[in-house]
Amino acid sequence: MLLVAVDIGNTNVVIGFLDDGHIAGTYRITTKANHTSDEYGLMITQFHHDAGDAFLAIGYAPGDVDDVIITSVVPKVMHSFRASIVKFLNIDPMIVGPGVKTGINIRMDNPQNMGADCIADCAGAYYEYGGPILVADFGTATTFNYVTADASVICGLITTGIRTGAAALWDATAQLPEVEITRPASILAKSTKPAMQAGLYYNFLGGIERTIAQFHREIDEEFRVVATGGLSRVFADDTDMIDIYDPDLIFKGMLHIYERNIRQ
């Protein structure tokens, strides 16, 4: 059974191929609100010739897809993207949202406002690793959500993603260049680019560790921390406050949600 899981984020659309529960491959395309359904359909089924066909590259053809599930935090993209799935794959996709069973109880003041990506992250974390667990997702925004032992999300935090903060730095200054977000060789920088990299990296890493420490201080039980998201790999190996690094966490959560709502 081949399930295509699609996570539509503010920066990228990340597509995962789940073959009988195994993540066979993932790839990314840029999120653009002005793409038509035909443009999205062509990108889904075939990249540029030099990249090869996205399906065939991992051993599949579009006709092999049995179903599609989507999480999205970009409403402007949903109409054209969903239409592309219907047109090019002949499948009406499952959309994570109201009415879809997730296995997660959202005990927040406004549960309807919790992003579908965060819900899928929490489902993936809880049903893969158990609770209590703190789920950290490093994307365009950085989010922390706490899942209890009984699968309830009881609190969360949202802040700026490192790339978003970095873009504000070089966009708002005349002489600071755009730099790669990476771990610097040393904090003892001697030129502009290394100084920016060191400042961004250690400032953000310090914020991560201080945030996790505050959760430990205010929550009266032991818990693990799982990190995911496009930039989590940059920091996961440089702090002992993150217990698990799982780049595919959202796809595991989407698979769990799909199986709870499976269409016969």
Secondary structure, DSSP 8 states (H G I E B T S, - for coil): -EEEEEEE-SSEEEEEEEETTEEEEEEEEE--TT--HHHHHHHHH---TTT--TTGGGT--GGG--EEEEEES-HHHHHHHHHHHHHHH----EE-STT---S-EE-SSSGGGS-HHHHHHHHHHHHHH-SSEEEEEESSEEEEEEE-TTSEEEEEEEEE-HHHHHHHHHHS-SS---------S-S---SHHHHHHHHHHHHHHHHHHHHHHHHHHHSSS--EEEEESTTHHHHHTT-TT--EE-TTHHHHHHHHHHHHT---
